[in-house]
């Protein structure tokens, strides 16, 4: 029961990241692992570094994901709404607050991150709005004053920038990405692969059955 | 044992398509389904329509997939080599031949397609080369003369173009894509999701367990 933590890279604007956020703590606990929640900005990796369009605006794939995320939510038994906010929501403030909370108490930051993703994808809230962030923060016991302080702290801004740089340096580009024992696993559709690693510790088929 | 066929969209230049090509026939048979092998050109969907770079040339994601495909091959227990041919291989001729064979005998075309993907990814052959195509064709009982005839037949060229247009019209963009009962499922990492649909017939969790 003492394996190294699972790094969990999330960006609240990703529906697939939200779906994974509903599963990762229980999955890790089943295997005696903890979760290190780490922020990613898809606007940096997908748009700036990879030169791609945002997923909702990508021909064919955008339409696929519009349907697909609901299938996965149904399979996982979690709520998912169409928030109708398009690609206009910025996660920057919400992730700055995450960094401030993580410096104070990583477990608190993880609870905030779970609520944050759910506020956007299960309740349809605009998490680019400071009022929404205050409500999420208050729901995990953080005072509104602390939210405002965090959002105006240059050290917090720097911490988020450094965290995203760290993720990119590890090769992380998409959300969700899981990193365990040095292995990167991208996609909520690969929870089976994360479980496989945690069970088997190698990329060999399970005894007596197929790898999948 | 009489479900509708599973459409299987492949492009031999995709390693993930190759990996799926080693699994799909047995998977379908386990569920009383047949497979309709259908061609896709990633150069049309990914490059032209979606405006993306080829996967090997995409920052971060290219490096991820270079490692990742070997993990999946290991999990599936199939060979996979680094062919070292970069993004220079054109699948056009190989897929024209596929269309010619499919018009003659779909089962023969499927056997050819399996051998074609394996020639590239398990043996490292350059499948843009007509000599390699002849060897693959001969291995499934097709004469070299038939290969040359097919590659110079304008009707075959038109048939491939129409098949790719049909795939795009269905919303297919990536390889492998499975289409069953109107559901599109993209990715070899989603074989579990295809199996789920074939077992359950809905996007609801299995009784007594999680969906994944």
Interface residues (C-beta under 8 A of the other chain):
Chain A: X45 X49 X50 X51 X52 X53 X58 X59 X60 X61 X63 X64 X67 X70 X71 X72 X74 X75 X76 X77 X168 X171 X172 X173 X174 X183 X184 X186 X187 X189 X190 X191 X192 X193 X196 X203 X204 X205 X210 X211 X212
Chain B: X45 X49 X50 X51 X52 X53 X58 X59 X60 X61 X63 X64 X67 X70 X71 X74 X75 X76 X77 X168 X171 X172 X173 X174 X183 X184 X186 X187 X189 X190 X191 X192 X193 X196 X203 X204 X205 X210 X211 X212
